[in-house]
Amino acid sequence: MAEIILTEQNFEQEVLKSEIPVLVDFWAEWCAPCRMLAPAIAAIAAEREGSLKVGKLNVDQAPMLAAQYGIVSIPTVMVFKGGEAVQKTIGLQPKEQLEQLLD
């Protein structure tokens, strides 16, 4: 499964009501570190298909959600379980660091 494009319209259904954990990448097109992080996010999505959902939320297109979750710097990656944010990391991180958020 490829990453899900998250919006203010589908966030509740795809993330908060998800039966499985969801890794959310808060990013923007103009953000160079966000683009550098994208291959690691895509690899995690491919490797954990079925046990993890991976979504990308463009903060420029969903400013209310970005504000709701206190996103002040991007990239920010959050892990949601049972509708709650349980892990968070800010800035460009190696894939191994992102995987630690999931364990």
N, C-alpha and C positions, 0 to 999 in steps of 0.2 A: 504494500500500500504506500502510495506517495504521501507526502505531507498534505495535510488538509489546510486549505486557505481559510483562516478564521476571520469572522466579521462580527460586528456588534449584533447582527441578526442571528448568527448560528452559534455563538460562543456558549450560551447556556446549554444547548442541546449537545454540542460536540465535546465540550470540556466539563462543565459542571454536572451534567447528567450521565457522563460516560461510565460504563461498567468497568472499564480498565483504566489504569493510570494514563495521564496525558502530559506530554512534554510540550510546553508552549514556548516558541521562539518569538519574542517581541523584537521587531526589527523595522528598518526603513530602507528604501531603495538607495538613498544617498549615503548610507552608512557603510564605509569601507570595511570595518571590522565585522559587520553583519554579513557582508558578502563572503568574507574569509571564513566565517563560521559555518556557512551554508553546507559545504561538503560533509562536515562532521555530523550535522543535524540529519542530512539525507542518509548517511551511512547508518546512523542509529535507527532511523525509521525503517530501513530495509532489514537490518539485523534483528529487530525486535517486533517485526510485523506479527500481529495477532495478540501480543501480550502488552503492547504499548501503542498508544495513538500519538502521533506527532503533528502539531499544528503550528502554522506560522501566522502571526498577527502583525500586520503593518500598522505601526502606531500612528502614522500620518492619516490613515483611513479609519482608524478606530480610536480617536483621542479620548473618548469617555472611558473606554475600557483601560487604556493606558493609565489614565489618572486614577481610576478605581483601584488598580493594583500597584499604584505608587511607582510607576516606571518613570524614572528621571534620567536614566542613562541606558543606551542600547549598545550592543545587544544585551538583553536580559533574558535568561532562560528560567522558566518556572516549571515545577512538576506539581500537577494536581492529582489528588486521590480522593475519591468520594466527595467531589465538589469543593474541596479545600486545597489551597496552595500549601504544600508541605515542604518544598525545597525551592531555593532561588540562588542564582549566580548571576553576576553582572560582569560584562566585559568579555573579550575574546578568551575562550578557554579551550584547552586541548580536548579531544574527544574522550580521553580517559577520565578527565575531570567531570565531564558531563555525565558519563556513565556512572560515576560514583553517586550522583544525585538520585539515581534510579534504584540503588541498592539499599 
